[in-house]
Amino acid sequence: MHRFLIPFLYFILVASAALAQVRSVRGVVRDAKTNEKLAFVSIAANDGETGTTTNLEGQYQLRHSKPIQTLRFSYVGYEPQIVYLDSQQVINVYLQPSAAQLQEVVVMGTGENPAHRIIRLATQNRDRNTIDNLPAYTYRTYNKFIVTAVDAKEIDLGDTLRLSQQDSAYLNMRNLLAKQHLFLMESITDYAYLKPDKVKETILATRVSGLQQPSFGVVAAESRDFSVYEDMPVFFGKRYLSPLSPGSTRKYDFVLQETNIVGQDTVFVISYKPEQGKNFEGLEGLLYINSNGWAVQNVLAQSAANDDKRGIKLQQRFERTSPQNRWFLTELDAEITIPQLSFKGHQPYGRLRTYITNININPNLRKSDFGVIALAQKPDAHLQPDQLYQQYRPDSLTAKEQFTYTRMDSVGRADKLDRTIRLMEYLIAKQISLGPISLDINRLFKVSAFEGVRLGAGAHTNGLFSERVILGGYWGYGFKDEEAKYGADAAVILHKPSELQVKAIYFEDVLEPGGRRLPFQQKSLFTDLRPNLLTQRTYATHKSIALSGRLSRYLQAQTQLRQEQHRPTLFTPEDAPLPKYNLTEAVVSLRYAYGEKYMQQFNQVLPMASEYPVLWLQYTRGLDGVLNGDYSYNKYEARLEASARHRTFGQSSIKLTAGLVDGDAPFFMLFNGFGSNNPNYKFYAAEGFETMRPYEFFSDRYAALLFSQNFGKRFLRNSFFKPDVIVVTNIGFGDLKQAVQDVPLAEINSMRKGFYESGLILNNVISSAFTGIGVGGFYRYGPYAFDEEKDNLRVKLTLTVAF
């Protein structure tokens, strides 16, 4: 019996010991002082046999084929900690902040910074690890956006009887924030990419605190598109030099902070910031570079400029995924603060978390799967059940988040927030909806040098009236020229996907003599300032019918037949009756914008930023004897807009315009010089020649180059003066080969000798988080310079908007 009992007991002891050995462990890592969860903490098991890092929630989970005996936790700026495991499977760790700052660079005997070799290897492997170099991929995202606030001051609130009214508001806000956030929003999206530039994102589900029917969803486009593999990535609206751009070791200070061996791989933790004395738009943070493919595993980035009006921090986490074992973005976090804002003693901030799942880098995608709408929301996105969100949330909603939805939803119903959001949508679309009719906001009030104050009204039907038919009209009155203007239009949408529609227009209004009339141009309040400074206009009676739509994904076309009577005030004596010119024209217009995309949010289609050139071509034929037309001519017009970015010199922008008129055309159908110099107008027009009077030149053929170079803050940056420096040069040539009727030749100059001007703009001399005011000086020189030097100089104010 003893012969069998002793081996049996020995087997039991061995098996028990084996069962007690830990092969899987999980937990959360926090800051020991603030209790904040720490992302990207390096965790090595058994002196580097295997390892992992914490996710954005500070969570980790590690499995090993061998028993786990020790765990080493290390994080830049914190004391490393070693934990010896017994039988625990849940290990929560609190790291102590290190008293020492980030270590200085240690130069090896070779004289080279050890971090530089790793940075060069990561730079050399950029193309290999850039996910947009894949032929195609798809994935699903879960996004959560929270707006909350933290204490902006420390005050003694012990004696509530002595609290001032301001401190009472502070206390009430602190108590509120202890229970809920200010705003909470979730969404689930499907994303698809097809090389080289086809993208499509569909919002499958969206939930917004306080709203019952949100017409928008949160997506992490800015955080997701940021890539250190680009030379000049966009970081929340601004371009920065990447720490992995060629030659970055000459501009950035790199320090190898940690080296962690994880199995067969090594993870190098490198801090980066601009070198002292280097003046460029730079970032600072940490790069975790894995020796497996020399790929970026984690990124922490924020602006290195201490003059940035917004505090933005970004974290990205990459993991090896898919059968091909490619590095792919799986988690990201963006935190935005505006230091200048204070809300009842608290500083608001926003945090966006995104988790990427269902990654497929070999999907069956075709070009026909993509259209110009790159971001759209499913009609039933706001009706999706909570089970769908729970399926993709990394964890359940906290009690604080759940109370935020409950509380804000009741407040939203009581305060009718859905109606407020609808009003904001109408303001963005410049329309206010009243049932099936939408009022045109841009028709209510205008101010210009010719009309003075112009008051009016306009309206169009909306989708409640018809999805296919649009009817509208307007009326206005200029108090300076004492003339009424009015018009009406009707459109029928023939095919929505191709934007094919037929439209008829009638109006009695003013036009610019010698101006450009290209369709499909985006107009905005801050980029369409030039019409306001024109001192002379042409009264016009206009009748037209047009057919427009998309011939292809990026090509828009319009054909138009129009009849007009022009009554120009230019070159007409003040007391004389205005002459009348009858024109009939056939017009063909094209606009090609490669890579252009739109998003469908807030119940409308909005353009998305694009860096590709945009080309306009237009041909106009004057028809003599058709519909009372008295002139026969051909008119050709072209316009090209393009921009390019350089990691040293900043952003270059050009506008090339050209035109030719051949035949018997009245003077107002020629091309004016496109001047923007009105002595009574003090704002930079950003279009045309800033030192040229609007009607100083007329030509039947011309070409012009408008060039600007934005150096950012490369030249001027100190603690008090940090403007963006922009250099401008504009050049124009024109000629007048044909005789012009009814206008004295002495009144016309054709710019044949060449017009030249250059300028220096200091943007954001005074700036806030969202806007900035600057100043620009422009000087006219060359054959058409004035005799008096002071007459060649124009000084104007500039206005910029952050987003």
DABELKA-V283183 format. One record per residue. RES is the residue in one letter. SS is DSSP state (H for helix, E for strand, C for the rest). PSI is psi in whole degrees, -180 to 180 (NA if undefined). Layout:
res=RES ss=SS psi=PSI
res=RES ss=SS psi=PSI
This chain:
res=M ss=C psi=-42
res=H ss=H psi=-32
res=R ss=H psi=-32
res=F ss=H psi=-32
res=L ss=H psi=-43
res=I ss=H psi=-48
res=P ss=H psi=-35
res=F ss=H psi=-45
res=L ss=H psi=-39
res=Y ss=H psi=-41
res=F ss=H psi=-42
res=I ss=H psi=-43
res=L ss=H psi=-43
res=V ss=H psi=-44
res=A ss=H psi=-40
res=S ss=H psi=-42
res=A ss=H psi=-39
res=A ss=H psi=-41
res=L ss=H psi=-29
res=A ss=H psi=-16
res=Q ss=C psi=131
res=V ss=C psi=126
res=R ss=C psi=-5
res=S ss=E psi=134
res=V ss=E psi=148
res=R ss=E psi=170
res=G ss=E psi=-167
res=V ss=E psi=140
res=V ss=E psi=130
res=R ss=E psi=164
res=D ss=E psi=127
res=A ss=C psi=-23
res=K ss=C psi=-43
res=T ss=C psi=-10
res=N ss=C psi=11
res=E ss=C psi=137
res=K ss=E psi=137
res=L ss=C psi=124
res=A ss=C psi=149
res=F ss=C psi=29
res=V ss=C psi=131
res=S ss=E psi=132
res=I ss=E psi=119
res=A ss=E psi=132
res=A ss=E psi=135
res=N ss=C psi=52
res=D ss=C psi=34
res=G ss=C psi=11
res=E ss=C psi=-37
res=T ss=E psi=174
res=G ss=E psi=179
res=T ss=E psi=-176
res=T ss=E psi=156
res=T ss=C psi=153
res=N ss=C psi=-169
res=L ss=C psi=-21
res=E ss=C psi=10
res=G ss=C psi=8
res=Q ss=E psi=151
res=Y ss=E psi=156
res=Q ss=E psi=127
res=L ss=E psi=131
res=R ss=E psi=148
res=H ss=C psi=146
res=S ss=C psi=-15
res=K ss=C psi=163
res=P ss=C psi=137
res=I ss=C psi=117
res=Q ss=C psi=-37
res=T ss=E psi=150
res=L ss=E psi=131
res=R ss=E psi=121
res=F ss=E psi=125
res=S ss=E psi=143
res=Y ss=C psi=137
res=V ss=C psi=128
res=G ss=C psi=2
res=Y ss=E psi=154
res=E ss=C psi=132
res=P ss=C psi=153
res=Q ss=E psi=134
res=I ss=E psi=130
res=V ss=E psi=130
res=Y ss=E psi=126
res=L ss=C psi=145
res=D ss=C psi=-86
res=S ss=C psi=9
res=Q ss=C psi=143
res=Q ss=C psi=-7
res=V ss=E psi=115
res=I ss=C psi=108
res=N ss=C psi=132
res=V ss=E psi=142
res=Y ss=E psi=113
res=L ss=E psi=140
res=Q ss=C psi=129
res=P ss=E psi=141
res=S ss=C psi=140
res=A ss=C psi=-26
res=A ss=C psi=151
res=Q ss=C psi=178
res=L ss=C psi=137
res=Q ss=C psi=151
res=E ss=C psi=163
res=V ss=C psi=136
res=V ss=C psi=115
res=V ss=E psi=127
res=M ss=C psi=176
res=G ss=C psi=-24
res=T ss=C psi=-9
res=G ss=C psi=6
res=E ss=C psi=139
res=N ss=E psi=124
res=P ss=H psi=-23
res=A ss=H psi=-25
res=H ss=H psi=-37
res=R ss=H psi=-42
res=I ss=H psi=-41
res=I ss=H psi=-42
res=R ss=H psi=-40
res=L ss=H psi=-41
res=A ss=H psi=-37
res=T ss=H psi=-40
res=Q ss=H psi=-25
res=N ss=C psi=17
res=R ss=H psi=-50
res=D ss=H psi=-37
res=R ss=H psi=-34
res=N ss=H psi=-5
res=T ss=C psi=121
res=I ss=H psi=-25
res=D ss=H psi=-5
res=N ss=H psi=-7
res=L ss=C psi=150
res=P ss=C psi=-38
res=A ss=E psi=158
res=Y ss=E psi=160
res=T ss=E psi=157
res=Y ss=E psi=171
res=R ss=E psi=144
res=T ss=E psi=147
res=Y ss=E psi=127
res=N ss=E psi=136
res=K ss=E psi=124
res=F ss=E psi=126
res=I ss=E psi=134
res=V ss=E psi=123
res=T ss=E psi=-165
res=A ss=E psi=157
res=V ss=E psi=162
res=D ss=E psi=130
res=A ss=C psi=-4
res=K ss=C psi=165
res=E ss=C psi=117
res=I ss=C psi=158
res=D ss=C psi=114
res=L ss=C psi=22
res=G ss=C psi=-42
res=D ss=C psi=93
res=T ss=H psi=-18
res=L ss=H psi=-24
res=R ss=H psi=8
res=L ss=C psi=137
res=S ss=C psi=169
res=Q ss=H psi=-38
res=Q ss=H psi=-42
res=D ss=H psi=-31
res=S ss=H psi=-41
res=A ss=H psi=-38
res=Y ss=H psi=-44
res=L ss=H psi=-41
res=N ss=H psi=-40
res=M ss=H psi=-40
res=R ss=H psi=-41
res=N ss=H psi=-38
res=L ss=H psi=-45
res=L ss=H psi=-19
res=A ss=H psi=-20
res=K ss=H psi=-33
res=Q ss=C psi=167
res=H ss=C psi=167
res=L ss=C psi=-29
res=F ss=E psi=144
res=L ss=E psi=137
res=M ss=E psi=136
res=E ss=E psi=154
res=S ss=E psi=156
res=I ss=E psi=130
res=T ss=E psi=156
res=D ss=E psi=132
res=Y ss=E psi=137
res=A ss=E psi=141
res=Y ss=E psi=136
res=L ss=E psi=122
res=K ss=C psi=138
res=P ss=C psi=-20
res=D ss=C psi=15
res=K ss=E psi=123
res=V ss=E psi=151
res=K ss=E psi=126
res=E ss=E psi=130
res=T ss=E psi=124
res=I ss=E psi=109
res=L ss=E psi=-35
res=A ss=E psi=141
res=T ss=E psi=139
res=R ss=E psi=127
res=V ss=E psi=126
res=S ss=C psi=131
res=G ss=C psi=-11
res=L ss=C psi=141
res=Q ss=C psi=-33
res=Q ss=C psi=69
res=P ss=C psi=134
res=S ss=C psi=19
res=F ss=C psi=161
res=G ss=C psi=155
res=V ss=C psi=135
res=V ss=C psi=155
res=A ss=C psi=45
res=A ss=H psi=-50
res=E ss=H psi=-46
res=S ss=H psi=-36
res=R ss=H psi=-37
res=D ss=H psi=-22
res=F ss=C psi=130
res=S ss=C psi=124
res=V ss=C psi=-10
res=Y ss=C psi=-15
res=E ss=C psi=153
res=D ss=C psi=-46
res=M ss=C psi=75
res=P ss=C psi=153
res=V ss=E psi=125
res=F ss=E psi=90
res=F ss=C psi=58
res=G ss=C psi=-9
res=K ss=E psi=153
res=R ss=E psi=135
res=Y ss=C psi=152
res=L ss=C psi=126
res=S ss=C psi=143
res=P ss=C psi=-11
res=L ss=C psi=19
res=S ss=C psi=155
res=P ss=C psi=133
res=G ss=C psi=10
res=S ss=H psi=-24
res=T ss=H psi=-15
res=R ss=H psi=-9
res=K ss=C psi=-28
res=Y ss=E psi=149
res=D ss=E psi=108
res=F ss=E psi=137
res=V ss=E psi=126
res=L ss=E psi=106
res=Q ss=E psi=-40
res=E ss=E psi=154
res=T ss=E psi=114
res=N ss=E psi=123
res=I ss=E psi=122
res=V ss=E psi=99
res=G ss=C psi=-124
res=Q ss=C psi=-7
res=D ss=E psi=162
res=T ss=E psi=133
res=V ss=E psi=121
res=F ss=E psi=124
res=V ss=E psi=115
res=I ss=E psi=126
res=S ss=E psi=152
res=Y ss=E psi=147
res=K ss=E psi=157
res=P ss=E psi=141
res=E ss=C psi=149
res=Q ss=C psi=137
res=G ss=C psi=-11
res=K ss=C psi=127
res=N ss=C psi=96
res=F ss=C psi=165
res=E ss=C psi=102
res=G ss=C psi=167
res=L ss=E psi=168
res=E ss=E psi=153
res=G ss=E psi=-146
res=L ss=E psi=144
res=L ss=E psi=128
res=Y ss=E psi=111
res=I ss=E psi=123
res=N ss=E psi=134
res=S ss=C psi=-17
res=N ss=C psi=95
res=G ss=C psi=2
res=W ss=C psi=50
res=A ss=E psi=153
res=V ss=E psi=124
res=Q ss=E psi=-40
res=N ss=E psi=148
res=V ss=E psi=132
res=L ss=E psi=126
res=A ss=E psi=145
res=Q ss=E psi=163
res=S ss=E psi=137
res=A ss=C psi=-9
res=A ss=C psi=130
res=N ss=C psi=0
res=D ss=C psi=6
res=D ss=C psi=131
res=K ss=C psi=-10
res=R ss=C psi=137
res=G ss=E psi=113
res=I ss=E psi=125
res=K ss=E psi=137
res=L ss=E psi=136
res=Q ss=E psi=133
res=Q ss=E psi=141
res=R ss=E psi=131
res=F ss=E psi=147
res=E ss=E psi=153
res=R ss=E psi=126
res=T ss=E psi=168
res=S ss=C psi=164
res=P ss=C psi=-27
res=Q ss=C psi=-4
res=N ss=C psi=41
res=R ss=E psi=147
res=W ss=E psi=130
res=F ss=E psi=142
res=L ss=E psi=126
res=T ss=E psi=-26
res=E ss=E psi=147
res=L ss=E psi=153
res=D ss=E psi=133
res=A ss=E psi=131
res=E ss=E psi=128
res=I ss=E psi=126
res=T ss=E psi=152
res=I ss=C psi=98
res=P ss=C psi=-28
res=Q ss=C psi=-18
res=L ss=C psi=140
res=S ss=C psi=132
res=F ss=E psi=99
res=K ss=C psi=49
res=G ss=C psi=7
res=H ss=E psi=149
res=Q ss=E psi=115
res=P ss=E psi=150
res=Y ss=E psi=157
res=G ss=E psi=146
res=R ss=E psi=126
res=L ss=E psi=122
res=R ss=E psi=137
res=T ss=E psi=134
res=Y ss=E psi=130
res=I ss=E psi=127
res=T ss=E psi=-177
res=N ss=E psi=42
res=I ss=E psi=130
res=N ss=E psi=113
res=I ss=C psi=14
res=N ss=C psi=54
res=P ss=C psi=160
res=N ss=C psi=84
res=L ss=C psi=148
res=R ss=C psi=160
res=K ss=H psi=-33
res=S ss=H psi=-13
res=D ss=H psi=-10
res=F ss=C psi=144
res=G ss=C psi=-167
res=V ss=C psi=-17
res=I ss=E psi=106
res=A ss=E psi=-21
res=L ss=E psi=122
res=A ss=E psi=161
res=Q ss=E psi=133
res=K ss=C psi=143
res=P ss=C psi=-31
res=D ss=C psi=21
res=A ss=H psi=-33
res=H ss=H psi=-3
res=L ss=H psi=3
res=Q ss=C psi=142
res=P ss=C psi=163
res=D ss=H psi=-25
res=Q ss=H psi=-33
res=L ss=H psi=-43
res=Y ss=H psi=-43
res=Q ss=H psi=-28
res=Q ss=H psi=-29
res=Y ss=H psi=-8
res=R ss=C psi=140
res=P ss=C psi=-23
res=D ss=C psi=164
res=S ss=C psi=159
res=L ss=C psi=141
res=T ss=C psi=166
res=A ss=H psi=-35
res=K ss=H psi=-41
res=E ss=H psi=-40
res=Q ss=H psi=-41
res=F ss=H psi=-32
res=T ss=H psi=-47
res=Y ss=H psi=-48
res=T ss=H psi=-49
res=R ss=H psi=-47
res=M ss=H psi=-33
res=D ss=H psi=-40
res=S ss=H psi=-39
res=V ss=H psi=-40
res=G ss=H psi=-41
res=R ss=H psi=-41
res=A ss=H psi=-41
res=D ss=H psi=3
res=K ss=C psi=54
res=L ss=H psi=-30
res=D ss=H psi=-39
res=R ss=H psi=-37
res=T ss=H psi=-42
res=I ss=H psi=-41
res=R ss=H psi=-40
res=L ss=H psi=-40
res=M ss=H psi=-39
res=E ss=H psi=-41
res=Y ss=H psi=-37
res=L ss=H psi=-40
res=I ss=H psi=-40
res=A ss=C psi=1
res=K ss=C psi=35
res=Q ss=E psi=146
res=I ss=E psi=122
res=S ss=E psi=132
res=L ss=E psi=82
res=G ss=C psi=-130
res=P ss=C psi=-1
res=I ss=E psi=137
res=S ss=E psi=126
res=L ss=E psi=136
res=D ss=E psi=109
res=I ss=H psi=-36
res=N ss=H psi=-8
res=R ss=H psi=-7
res=L ss=C psi=-41
res=F ss=E psi=132
res=K ss=E psi=155
res=V ss=E psi=130
res=S ss=E psi=162
res=A ss=C psi=-29
res=F ss=C psi=-46
res=E ss=C psi=-14
res=G ss=E psi=-139
res=V ss=E psi=128
res=R ss=E psi=119
res=L ss=E psi=148
res=G ss=E psi=-166
res=A ss=E psi=152
res=G ss=E psi=155
res=A ss=E psi=152
res=H ss=E psi=154
res=T ss=E psi=157
res=N ss=C psi=-166
res=G ss=C psi=-23
res=L ss=C psi=-25
res=F ss=C psi=-50
res=S ss=C psi=143
res=E ss=C psi=-13
res=R ss=C psi=-30
res=V ss=E psi=132
res=I ss=E psi=126
res=L ss=E psi=146
res=G ss=E psi=170
res=G ss=E psi=169
res=Y ss=E psi=164
res=W ss=E psi=143
res=G ss=E psi=161
res=Y ss=E psi=127
res=G ss=E psi=122
res=F ss=C psi=-13
res=K ss=C psi=-47
res=D ss=C psi=-8
res=E ss=C psi=46
res=E ss=E psi=143
res=A ss=E psi=146
res=K ss=E psi=144
res=Y ss=E psi=164
res=G ss=E psi=170
res=A ss=E psi=154
res=D ss=E psi=159
res=A ss=E psi=135
res=A ss=E psi=146
res=V ss=E psi=121
res=I ss=E psi=116
res=L ss=E psi=-34
res=H ss=E psi=110
res=K ss=C psi=-46
res=P ss=C psi=-37
res=S ss=C psi=4
res=E ss=C psi=28
res=L ss=E psi=124
res=Q ss=E psi=155
res=V ss=E psi=137
res=K ss=E psi=136
res=A ss=E psi=138
res=I ss=E psi=141
res=Y ss=E psi=135
res=F ss=E psi=155
res=E ss=E psi=104
res=D ss=E psi=-167
res=V ss=E psi=146
res=L ss=E psi=167
res=E ss=C psi=122
res=P ss=C psi=127
res=G ss=C psi=16
res=G ss=C psi=177
res=R ss=C psi=136
res=R ss=C psi=76
res=L ss=C psi=132
res=P ss=C psi=173
res=F ss=C psi=25
res=Q ss=C psi=131
res=Q ss=C psi=127
res=K ss=C psi=143
res=S ss=C psi=167
res=L ss=C psi=-31
res=F ss=C psi=-9
res=T ss=C psi=3
res=D ss=C psi=54
res=L ss=C psi=-21
res=R ss=H psi=-42
res=P ss=H psi=-25
res=N ss=H psi=-24
res=L ss=H psi=-3
res=L ss=C psi=129
res=T ss=C psi=-17
res=Q ss=C psi=139
res=R ss=C psi=175
res=T ss=E psi=125
res=Y ss=E psi=135
res=A ss=E psi=140
res=T ss=E psi=119
res=H ss=E psi=134
res=K ss=E psi=131
res=S ss=E psi=160
res=I ss=E psi=136
res=A ss=E psi=149
res=L ss=E psi=124
res=S ss=E psi=159
res=G ss=E psi=-171
res=R ss=E psi=123
res=L ss=C psi=-27
res=S ss=C psi=-174
res=R ss=C psi=-41
res=Y ss=C psi=3
res=L ss=E psi=118
res=Q ss=E psi=146
res=A ss=E psi=150
res=Q ss=E psi=134
res=T ss=E psi=138
res=Q ss=E psi=140
res=L ss=E psi=122
res=R ss=E psi=146
res=Q ss=E psi=130
res=E ss=E psi=146
res=Q ss=E psi=122
res=H ss=E psi=137
res=R ss=E psi=84
res=P ss=E psi=141
res=T ss=C psi=-21
res=L ss=C psi=135
res=F ss=C psi=15
res=T ss=C psi=125
res=P ss=C psi=149
res=E ss=C psi=-40
res=D ss=C psi=-5
res=A ss=C psi=151
res=P ss=C psi=148
res=L ss=C psi=133
res=P ss=C psi=158
res=K ss=C psi=132
res=Y ss=E psi=127
res=N ss=E psi=126
res=L ss=E psi=143
res=T ss=E psi=128
res=E ss=E psi=143
res=A ss=E psi=128
res=V ss=E psi=134
res=V ss=E psi=125
res=S ss=E psi=141
res=L ss=E psi=144
res=R ss=E psi=124
res=Y ss=E psi=120
res=A ss=E psi=89
res=Y ss=C psi=136
res=G ss=C psi=4
res=E ss=C psi=140
res=K ss=C psi=158
res=Y ss=E psi=159
res=M ss=E psi=145
res=Q ss=E psi=93
res=Q ss=E psi=159
res=F ss=C psi=37
res=N ss=C psi=31
res=Q ss=E psi=168
res=V ss=E psi=123
res=L ss=E psi=141
res=P ss=E psi=150
res=M ss=C psi=151
res=A ss=C psi=142
res=S ss=C psi=146
res=E ss=C psi=4
res=Y ss=C psi=153
res=P ss=C psi=153
res=V ss=E psi=131
res=L ss=E psi=133
res=W ss=E psi=137
res=L ss=E psi=137
res=Q ss=E psi=136
res=Y ss=E psi=131
res=T ss=E psi=131
res=R ss=E psi=118
res=G ss=E psi=129
res=L ss=C psi=106
res=D ss=C psi=130
res=G ss=C psi=2
res=V ss=C psi=123
res=L ss=C psi=45
res=N ss=C psi=14
res=G ss=C psi=138
res=D ss=C psi=3
res=Y ss=C psi=145
res=S ss=C psi=120
res=Y ss=E psi=165
res=N ss=E psi=136
res=K ss=E psi=125
res=Y ss=E psi=135
res=E ss=E psi=146
res=A ss=E psi=147
res=R ss=E psi=137
res=L ss=E psi=128
res=E ss=E psi=133
res=A ss=E psi=157
res=S ss=E psi=153
res=A ss=E psi=151
res=R ss=E psi=141
res=H ss=E psi=140
res=R ss=C psi=-13
res=T ss=C psi=-42
res=F ss=C psi=-4
res=G ss=E psi=-148
res=Q ss=E psi=130
res=S ss=E psi=135
res=S ss=E psi=137
res=I ss=E psi=149
res=K ss=E psi=120
res=L ss=E psi=124
res=T ss=E psi=148
res=A ss=E psi=155
res=G ss=E psi=157
res=L ss=E psi=131
res=V ss=E psi=127
res=D ss=E psi=118
res=G ss=E psi=-163
res=D ss=C psi=92
res=A ss=C psi=140
res=P ss=C psi=162
res=F ss=H psi=-34
res=F ss=H psi=-7
res=M ss=H psi=-3
res=L ss=C psi=-170
res=F ss=E psi=121
res=N ss=E psi=170
res=G ss=C psi=-8
res=F ss=C psi=46
res=G ss=E psi=155
res=S ss=C psi=28
res=N ss=C psi=100
res=N ss=C psi=115
res=P ss=C psi=-25
res=N ss=C psi=-1
res=Y ss=C psi=119
res=K ss=C psi=8
res=F ss=E psi=146
res=Y ss=C psi=122
res=A ss=C psi=-24
res=A ss=C psi=18
res=E ss=C psi=121
res=G ss=C psi=-167
res=F ss=E psi=123
res=E ss=C psi=-21
res=T ss=C psi=3
res=M ss=C psi=136
res=R ss=C psi=149
res=P ss=C psi=-39
res=Y ss=C psi=33
res=E ss=C psi=-28
res=F ss=C psi=145
res=F ss=E psi=138
res=S ss=E psi=151
res=D ss=C psi=-5
res=R ss=E psi=137
res=Y ss=E psi=164
res=A ss=E psi=142
res=A ss=E psi=146
res=L ss=E psi=123
res=L ss=E psi=116
res=F ss=E psi=137
res=S ss=E psi=144
res=Q ss=E psi=114
res=N ss=E psi=108
res=F ss=E psi=-2
res=G ss=E psi=-138
res=K ss=C psi=28
res=R ss=C psi=-29
res=F ss=C psi=-35
res=L ss=C psi=108
res=R ss=C psi=110
res=N ss=C psi=-173
res=S ss=C psi=-18
res=F ss=C psi=-25
res=F ss=C psi=108
res=K ss=C psi=57
res=P ss=C psi=162
res=D ss=E psi=129
res=V ss=E psi=124
res=I ss=E psi=130
res=V ss=E psi=133
res=V ss=E psi=137
res=T ss=E psi=127
res=N ss=E psi=134
res=I ss=E psi=136
res=G ss=E psi=142
res=F ss=E psi=142
res=G ss=E psi=163
res=D ss=E psi=161
res=L ss=C psi=101
res=K ss=C psi=-24
res=Q ss=C psi=160
res=A ss=C psi=145
res=V ss=C psi=125
res=Q ss=C psi=149
res=D ss=C psi=13
res=V ss=C psi=127
res=P ss=C psi=131
res=L ss=H psi=-25
res=A ss=H psi=-20
res=E ss=H psi=-9
res=I ss=C psi=131
res=N ss=C psi=141
res=S ss=C psi=-2
res=M ss=C psi=25
res=R ss=C psi=-24
res=K ss=C psi=-10
res=G ss=C psi=128
res=F ss=E psi=134
res=Y ss=E psi=138
res=E ss=E psi=151
res=S ss=E psi=158
res=G ss=E psi=163
res=L ss=E psi=124
res=I ss=E psi=133
res=L ss=E psi=98
res=N ss=E psi=154
res=N ss=E psi=39
res=V ss=E psi=-42
res=I ss=E psi=123
res=S ss=E psi=157
res=S ss=C psi=-168
res=A ss=C psi=-26
res=F ss=C psi=-23
res=T ss=E psi=165
res=G ss=E psi=149
res=I ss=E psi=135
res=G ss=E psi=-168
res=V ss=E psi=147
res=G ss=E psi=142
res=G ss=E psi=134
res=F ss=E psi=135
res=Y ss=E psi=133
res=R ss=E psi=132
res=Y ss=E psi=175
res=G ss=C psi=-161
res=P ss=C psi=-27
res=Y ss=C psi=20
res=A ss=C psi=149
res=F ss=C psi=158
res=D ss=C psi=-39
res=E ss=C psi=123
res=E ss=H psi=-38
res=K ss=H psi=-26
res=D ss=H psi=-16
res=N ss=H psi=-10
res=L ss=E psi=132
res=R ss=E psi=133
res=V ss=E psi=129
res=K ss=E psi=154
res=L ss=E psi=150
res=T ss=E psi=152
res=L ss=E psi=130
res=T ss=E psi=152
res=V ss=E psi=134
res=A ss=C psi=-45
res=F ss=C psi=NA
